[in-house]
Amino acid sequence: MVLVSRPDPRAPGCCAPPRQSLGGRSAARIGVADETSKGTALTKTQIRADFPRAVREIENTWIKMPDGVRLAARIWLPKDAKSDPVPAILEYLPYRKRDGTVERDALTHPYFAGHGYAGVRVDMRGSGDSEGLCFGEYLKQEQDDALAVLEWLAAQPWCSGRIGMIGISWGGFNGLQIAARRPPELGAVISICSTDDRYADDIHFMGGAVLCDKLNWASAAFSILSTPPDPAIVGKRWREMWLNRLENTDPWGIDWFRHQRRDEFYAHGSICENYADVEVPVYMVGGWADGYTNSVFRAMEHLPGPKKGLIGPWGHKYPHFALPGPQIGFLQECLRWWDQHLKGVDTGIMDEPPLRVWLQDPAPPAPFRQTRSGRWVAEPGWSGKALETTTLHPGPSGLSDAPQGGKLTISSPQNAGVASGAWCGYGVVADGPLDQNGENGLLTSFESEPLEDVLILLGFPMLHAEVESNAPQANLVATLSSVSKNGRATLISYGVLNLTHRNGHASPEPMPLGTAVPIELRLNACGQRVAKGHRLRLSLGTAYWPVIWPSQSAAVLKLTNAKLELPLRGPRDIDAHLADFEPPETAPPMKVESDSKATYERSRRIDHVTGEESIERTQETGFVVHPDNGLMMRETCRETFRIHPDDPHSAVGICRWHRAYARGEWRIVLGSEISVRAWPEVWRVDATLIAEDADGEVSERTWSEEIPRDLV
């Protein structure tokens, strides 16, 4: 084994995780004058231990809930905080503070403590070392517990009574959700890679179509919440607590498939139900390689209180160590936010433009990037759409300035989407989109003439059309790419619409057969500079596997009056006056022993006898040991998605997680599997959980359910 210090900690959660081309092109006279871009290399991270205030750590303390259940908390704070109380920064997660986020926590919370805050990391009820049970994501119980935690923190002698919440993904979600409960102790939120709408813009659905990532997340959450607490923290009762979890933890994914439209299940925890509930200052952070970028724009449009938005090139990671680079001094940026809103210090952060984004330069397609060149630009606000747009029209002549008339017939084989990347990219493995020429013959594509000027896009591309369907339920997919002079095609954005959701997600309506109806399909937000001489490519299809599950039957769509509206961005004077972010800093990374056998594989297999295709993604951590607590861990995730190009009912997804923990003679192994089959009228969901200790099998449970498909 080798002793290493890793500045980029492992991510708990998801494993990072595949038609006919029309000839002819027409000139597209769109764009703005070119502007100089700033290429970038990876920024060296400065490791800080020389903090203004000396730090002490409370490895574990218990926070008692009103019903008697105790939550486990790890706290870093200034040594002199009792005589000079400080605000607290809470990160509240189910991802196991003892091992799941321990490396990331070591980079962040001691840094806050050294600058005059208490960094607090709490395991949610039923997770990690905390007592009780967790029965789902974002439940009212979770929020109620958080309110009790805030009250407890504010009452501590070392706390000033002011508290901020920070988190990425789940922790970003619940920061917003708890802010909507208006607890008096909460003074500000930093929400990273999160959403305001649990139905329309989360891992479950996209445009009303079911996301395949739902399967991975269902399996990941299932296995995480089935793990035991650490005996070193909870003592001999660890086994009783673990058995209680094993007996009462059901696969949440089954419940998710029971709710296929936007009902109260998803309205709960979606702050878009009433943005006015969130009155505290909110800093929304996202990345172009992540799955949660759109919410930053919506938050800037709708949140009523003080707010800022930041979008970098990053995947689903904290921006001080995220890839692709450049990383930024995000912890310093956080301190400016906390100082402003929790200490009343005017840091100037609210005098700066409210929205700042990394405008990406043209780049060849690549599933993994260390960096993405570009430059920082700013917007004085966001009203919901770009100030300037241009419209292009797909047709027999390609992608043209002028309407071309006629009908576009769209029908994809079920394996269209083979060049897509993961819906939620982590950036640290090759989970990004491939060369979009891999979709040739699968999606129907329309290209412009070479651009006569540089084109700068910022915002949401929109596809408008009248659509006629031969099936009551069908999906429409649109992708936008930049095609370089050498013919390689880089994905800029994509969007999906389940056509039964054309008038909303709460009450889907079957498509009227043989009758054209108007639709709007919004593609994901983008911030992209497209080079002079490149072509734009719009590709349309009825399938996008394995990003979304196939429709209930193979569909043929006919589009009339189709047009693509692109959000343009002209020069802004404020860009020239933007101060650079500071380089990234962190607290010292914890030492980790590893056998250096971490691997990631992503493959596509075609059975030339049956015609079936398989896409497989496998991630293996190898053995990892945390010397500070002596805990050894190993995790493996394997996803398999199979489909026949001619049969939407052949779709199968299987996700398997294997987790192992050991210290001395104590040993735990967990194996979980969830599979989903998409049949014409029902979803079939099967799950298995097997738990072992050093003496052998402890528990084996299985689940199986068929759930009627509800126009998805």
N, C-alpha and C positions, 0 to 999 in steps of 0.2 A: 504494500500500500504506500501511497505517496501523500505527504502532507502538503496541502495546497490552500491558498486563500483565494476565494472566488469573488470578484467584484460584481458578477452577474448571477444572482441566486436563481435556483430552480423555481419554476412557477407551479404552484399547486393547481389542480383543476384540469382543464381540457388537454387532451393529447393534441399536439399541433397537427397539431394533429399529428368530371372529368366528364343553312342547308343549301342548301343550294346557293352558290355564289352567282350574283347577277353581273353580267358584263356591262361595260360602258361607264363613263364618269362624266361629271359636269363640274365646271369651275365653281369654287367656293371662295368668294372674295370676302373673307372674314378675318378679323384679328386687329391687333394694335401694334404700334411700333415696338421693336424689341427693346428690352432693358437688360442691363448687365446683371448677370446672376453671380452669386457667390458660391462657388464649389466648396465642399467641406470634406475634411477627413475626420476620422474618429478623434474625439476630444479626450485628452488624458484626464482621468479622474484624480482629483487631489484627495488623499486620505487625511482627514482632520482628527486630531486628538487634542489639539491646543485650544480648547474651548474657553470662552469667557468665564464659565462657571464649572467647577468640578462636578462630576456626575456620580451618583450612586444608583445601584440597581436593586429593586425588590423582585427577586426571581418569581415569586408567586405570592399573591394575597387573595383573599376571598371576599367577594362582594355579595352580600345577602339580598335576595329578592324578596318582595312582599310575601310570597307564598312559602318562603323558607329555603328555596333552591339557591345554591351558591354558585356564582360564576367565578372562574379562575382568571386572574389578571396578572400581567407582568408590567412593571412600572419602572421607568427611568426618570430621575428628577435631579435637580441641583441639590448638592449636599446641604446647602444652607436654605433650602426652600421653606423650612418651618419658621425661620426668622424673616425670610423674605419670600412670601408666597408667590406662586407663579400660575398662569393659566395652564390648563391641561389640554392635550391633544389626544383624542380618542380614536383608535382604530378597532373596529368591532366586527369580528369575522368568525366563520365556522371552520377555518382552515388550519387549526391546530398550531397554536403559538409555540408549542414545545419543539416541533419539528417541521411542520408544513411551511410556515413563513419565517422561521427563526433566522435564516440567513438575511432575508430582506429586512426584517425588523432591526437587526443589528446595524444595518447601514443607516437607518432613518431615525428611529426614536432616540437613541443616545445623542444624535446630532441636535434634535430639538431640545433635549434636556440641557445640553451644553450651552445653549443660547437662551436659557431662561424659560423653559416650558417643562411640563411633565408629559413625557411620552407614555401613553397607556395603551396596551394591547390586550383586549379581552376576548376570550373564547366564548362564543354564543352558547346558550343553553343547549345541552345535549351534544356538544362538540368538544374536541380536545380534552382538557382536564375539567371542564365544567360539568356540574350535575344536571339532572333532568333529561328531557328528551326533546329532539327537534323533529317536527312533523312536516316541515315544508319550508320553502323559501319565502321570506318577506311577510311572514304571518304577523298578526296583531300582537301575539305573545312576544315575538322578537322585538317589536317596537316598544312594547310596555317594559320589557327588561331594559332596553336602552335608556328609557326615561329614568328608571331606577338607578342605573349606573351613573347617569349624568348628575342626579341628585346626590348620590354617594360621593362622587368626585368633588363636587362643589363644597361639600361639608368637611373635606379633609383639611387639616391645619396647614398643609403645604400648598393648598390650592387657593388662588385668588377669588374663586367663584365663577370665573369666566372659562368657557370650554369651547374648543373647536373640534370638528370631526373631519377626518381624512380617510380616504379609502379608494381602492381601485376595484372595479367590477362589483362584487357583492358589497364591499365596503363603500363604494361610491354610490350604489343604489340606496343603501339604508341611511347614508348621510342625508340624502335628499328627502327620503321618506320620514325620517325622524324630525328634520327641520319643519316639515309640513305639520307635525304635531305641536309645534311652537313651544317647546320647553324653554322656560326662562333662563336656564343656565347656558344654552347653546348660543354662541355669539357669531360663528362663521363656519363655513363648510368649504372643503376642497374635495371635489368629486371627479374621479379619474375613470375614464372608460366606463361610463354608466349610461343609464337611460331615464327619461321622464315618462316613457310609455312601455309598460311591460308586455303589451300585446304587439303593437305595431313595430317595435324596434328593440326586440330582445332576441335571445337565442332560440325562441320558440317558433316565431313566424316572421315572414318577410312579405309584405304586400298581401297578406292573407294566405300565403302558401306556407306549408310546414317545412321548417328548416331541418336538414339532416343533422346539424350540430346539436339539435335537441336530444338525439340519442346519446351522443358522447357525454353531454353534460348530465343527463339522467343517470348514466352509469357512473360517472365520476362522483357526483354528489352522493349516490347510493353507497359507494365504497368508503368515501371519506367519513360519512356519518355513522358507519358501522364499525369504525376503528375504536380501540379502547383508550381510556386515559392512561397516563404514564404512572406506573406504580411509585416512581420516585417522588411524585407530587401528591397523589391521593392515597398512597399507602395500600394496605391489604384489600381495601374495598374496591380496588380497580376491577376485579373479576365480576363482582356483583353489578357494578356500573356497566361493564361491557355486555354482560348477558342481558341486562335490561335493554340496552341499545339493539342488540341482535334480535331480541324477541319483538321489538316494537318499531323497528325501522323498515318501512315498506318502500319499494321503488317509486319515487315521486313521478317518474315518467308516465306511469299508468294514469295517474290523475291528470297529468298535463294533456294526454290524448283524449281524456273525457271532455275537456274544455277546448273546443275548436273554433269558437267565435269569441268576440270581445265581450265577455260577460263580467259579472262582478268579481269573478276569480282573478281576472287580469286588471280590472279597474282598481282594485285594492293595491296600494303601493305605487300607482302611476300618478305622479304629481301633476301630469297634464290634465287630470280631472279638474283641478283648480289650482293653477299656478300661484294665485294670490295667497295660498296657505304658506308659501315659502317666503318669509319676510327677511330672513337673515342674509348677509352677504354670501354669495356663492361664486366660487371659481370653478368653472367647468373645463376639463382637460381631456383631450382626445388625441388620436393619431390616425393618419391616413391608412396605415396598414391594419388598423384595428376594426372591429365590427360595430363600434359604438360612436362613430364620428358625428352622425346626423344630429344627435341630441344636443351637441354643443350649439349648433345654429338655432335650434328651437328654443333652447334656454335663453340665448341672447335676445331672441324675439319676444319671449313671453314672461320671463321672470320679472317681478315688479320691483325688487330691491336692488341694492348694489350688486354688480355682477361683472365678471370677466370671463373671456373664453380664450383658450389656447389649443391649437392643433399643430402637432409636429409631424414628422415622417414616421412616427413610431408604431410598433405593434402594441400588444396588450400588456404593457409594462409601465413601471414608473419612469418618468422622463430623464432621471439622472443616470439610468443604466440601460435604457431601452435601445433596441435596434429596430430599423436602421437608424444610424446616427444622422445628424449630430445630436448627441446628448447635450443637455443644458444644466446649468446650476439650479435645478428645480427646488432643492431644499432651501437655497437662498431665496428663491421666489416665494416659497411657502412662508418663510420667516417674514418677508415683507408683508404678505397678506395677514398673517397672524398678528404682527406688531400693529398693523393699521387697525384691525377690527377687534382684537382682544386686549390690546394694551393702550389703544388710543394714541399711538405714535404715528405722525404723518410721514409715511414713507414715500409718498408721491405715486404710489401704485394706482390710485384712483384717478390720477391726472393723466394717465397714459391711455392710448386707444383701447377701448373695451374688448376688441377681438383681434387676436394676433395669430397668423397662420404661416406655416412653411409652404411657400409656393414652389412646387416641385419642378425641377428641370426635366427635359426629355431624357429618357433612359431606355436602354434595350431591355427586353423582358428578362426577368430573372426571378426564380422562386425564393432566393435568399439574397439579401444585400447587407453589407456592413454599414454602408452609408447611402443616403439619397441626396444628391446635390440639389441646391435650390437657394432660396433666400427668404428671410422673414419679411412679411408685409402685414399691414394692419388695416382695419376697417373701423370707422367711427361708430358703427352699430350694425344691426342686422334686422331688416324689416320683414324677412320671409322670402325674399327673392333678390336677385341681382338688380342693380340699377339699370343695367343695359343688357339686352339679349340679342341674339341673332337666331334665325330660323332656317333649318335645312329640311329638304324633302326627299325621302327615299323613293326610288322608282326604277324603272328599266334603265335609266341613264346614270344610275348610281345615287350619290347624295348631292343634291342640287340646290341652288338658291331658289329656284322657282318650282311651284307645284307641277307634278308630271302626270296626274290623272291616273285612272285605272285602278285595279285592285291588286294588292300584294297577297299572295297565298303563302301562308306560313304553316309548316308542319315538320317538326323535328323528330329524328329518332330519339329514343329514350336515353341514350348515352351522350347527348349533347351536354356540354359543360365539362368535358374532360380536361380542358385547359384552365379551368377555374382554380383559384386558390381556396384556402380555408375561409369560411365566413368570418371567423374571428382569428386573425393572424397574431401569433406571438412574436414574430420577428427573429427569434433566436434559432429557428430551424427553417428548412426549405419548404415552408407551407404557403408561399405566395403563388400568384397566378403565373402560368407558363406562357410561352409564345402563343398568341391568340390565333395564329395560323393553324393550330391544332384543332380548331373548330371548323375549318374548311370542310364543306360537305355535310356539316351537322347543323349549323345555324345559317340563316339566310342573310347575306351581307351586302352592304351598299357602301361604296367608297366615294369620297370627294376627289376632285382634282388636287394636285399638290397646292398647299397653302401659299398664297402670294406674300403673306406677312406672318409674323409670329402671332399665335393665338393664345390668349391668357384666359383660363376658365377659373371661376371661383363661385361655387354654389351648387345648385341642384339642376342637372339636365332634366328636361321633361319631354316625354313622348305623348303626343296627342293623336288620336285616331278614332274612326268609327270601325267597330269590330263585329264581324259576323262569325258565329261558331256553329259547328255541326254537332257539338256536345254540350250538355247543360252545365258542365263544369270543365274549365280549361284554364291553363296558366299561360301568361304571355311574359316573355323574358326579353330584355333589351340590354345589350352591352355596347359600350363606347370605347374605341381603341384609337391609338395613334400608330400609324404605319410609317416607318422610316423609309428613307430612300433605298435601303437595301432590302426592303420588303418585310422586315420583322415587325410584329404587331404587339404593342404594349397596352395592356388593359388600363383604362382611365377610370371607368365606373361601370356599374351595372345596376339593374333594377328588375323587380319581379312584381307581377300583379296576378293574383287569383281573380279571374274575371267575375266570379260570383260576388266578389267584394268590391266591385267597381263603385258602389254607392255607400260604402262603409263596412266596417268589420263587425258591427254588432248584429246586423240582420242581413246576411248574404242572400242573394237572389239568383236562381238559376238563369243561365243565359237563354234568351228566347231563340229557338232554333230558326236559322235562316233569316234573322232580322238583325240589321246592324245597329249597334248601340254605341254612344260616345264613351270613351274612356280616357283617363289620364294616368300615365305610369311615370312615377318620379324615380329617377335613378339616384343612387347614393351621391352625397355631396363630394365634390372634388376640388382640388386646388392644383392646377396643372398648367404649365407652360408647354405649348405644342410648337415645335420648331417650324420655321419657314421651309417649305419643300416637303414636309410630311403630309400625309393624307389622313383624314378622319374616316373611321369605319364604324358604321352602325350595323350591329348584327341582331337579328330577331329570331326567336324560337318559341317553342311550346314546352321545352324541357330544359333543365339545368342541373344535371346530376354530377356529383353528389352534394350540391348546395341545397336544392329543394327536393322533396319527394315528388314523384310523378303524379299527374292528374288522375282522376278516376277512370278515364278512358283516353285512348289516343285521339287527339283533336286536330282538326284542320280549321285554321282561322283565315279569314279574308279581311284585309285592312284597306280602308279607303280614307282619303284625305289625311294620310299620316304625315306628321311633321315633328321634327326634333328641335326643341327650343334649348339653346345653349346659354349659360350664364357667363357673360363677359365681364372682365375687370380691366378698367383703364388705369393709367398711372394715378397714383395718389401722392400728394405732397408729403403726407405724414410718413411715408416709407423712408424718406431720406433722413428723418429725424429720430428714427427708432434707435434706442440704446441697445447695444449687444447684451444678450444674456451672459451672466458670469459662467465660467467653466464649471463642470460638475464637481461637487464635493460630496463626500460621505463620511460617516464615522468609520472607524477601522472595521473591515470585514472579519467575520469570525473564521477561525481556522476549521477546515473540513478535511477529513481523510476520504479518499476516493480510490476505487480500483481503476478509474479512468476508462470504464467500459460503457459510458453513456453513448447511445446510438439513436439515430432517427432514420427511418426508411419510409419511402413513399413510392408506390409502384402501381402500375396498371397492367393487368393480365387479360388477354383475350383467348378464350377457348375456341379454337378454329373448328372444332367438331360441333359443339352446341351453339356457338355464336354468343354465348354469355360473356360479359365483361365483368372484371372485378377490379376495384380500386382498394388498395390496402395502405394503411398508415400505422406504423409501429414506433413507439418511443420507449426507450429503456434507460433508466438512470444509472444502472450499475449499482454497486454497493456504496453507500455514503455513510460516514460516521461523523457525528458531532462530538469531538473530544470533550467539550465543556460538560455534556451530560451523559456521555458514553452510549448514546443511542445509535444503533445501526439501522439503516433503512434501505429499501429497494422498491422501486415502482416500475411497472410495465403496463403500457396501454396498447391495445391492438384494435384497430377499427377495420372492418371489412364491409364494403358496399358492393352488392352484385345486382346486375340488371341485364336483360336482353334488349338490344336496341329496338326490337319490334313489339315489345310487350311491357306496358306500364305495370301490369300486375305481377311481374317477375321480380319487382324490387325487394331486396332484402338488405337490412343493415344489422350488423352485429358488433357490439363493443364489449371488450373484455378488459378488466382491470385486475392486476395482481399487486398486492401491497404486502410487504414483509417488514416486521420490526423485531429487533432483538437487543438484549443487553444481558450479558452473562448467560444464565440458564433460562431467563425469560425470553420467550419467542412467540410471536403472533404472525399468522399468515391469513390473508383475506383474498378470496377470489370472487369476483362478481362478473356477471354477464347479463346483458340486456340485448334482446333482438327484436326487431320490428319488421313486419311484413305488410306491404301495401296491396291489399286485395281490392276488387272492384267496389264492394260495399262496406268493408270493415277493415280496421286496423287490427293486426294480431300482435300483441306485446307479450313476450315471455321473459322471465328473469330468474336468475339463480344467484344465491349467495352461500358461499361455503367459508366457514371460519375454523381455524385450527390454532391450537397452542402447542407447547412443547410435548404434550402427551398425546396429541392426535386431534381428531375432529371434535369440535365443540358444538357446531350448529350447521345444519344445511336446510335452506328454505327455498321454495320455488313458487313462482307466480305465473299465471297465464290468463289472459283476458282478450276477448274480441270486442272491439268498440266500434259502433256504427260510424261511418264517415259522414261528416256533416258539411257537404259541399266543399271539401278540401281533398 
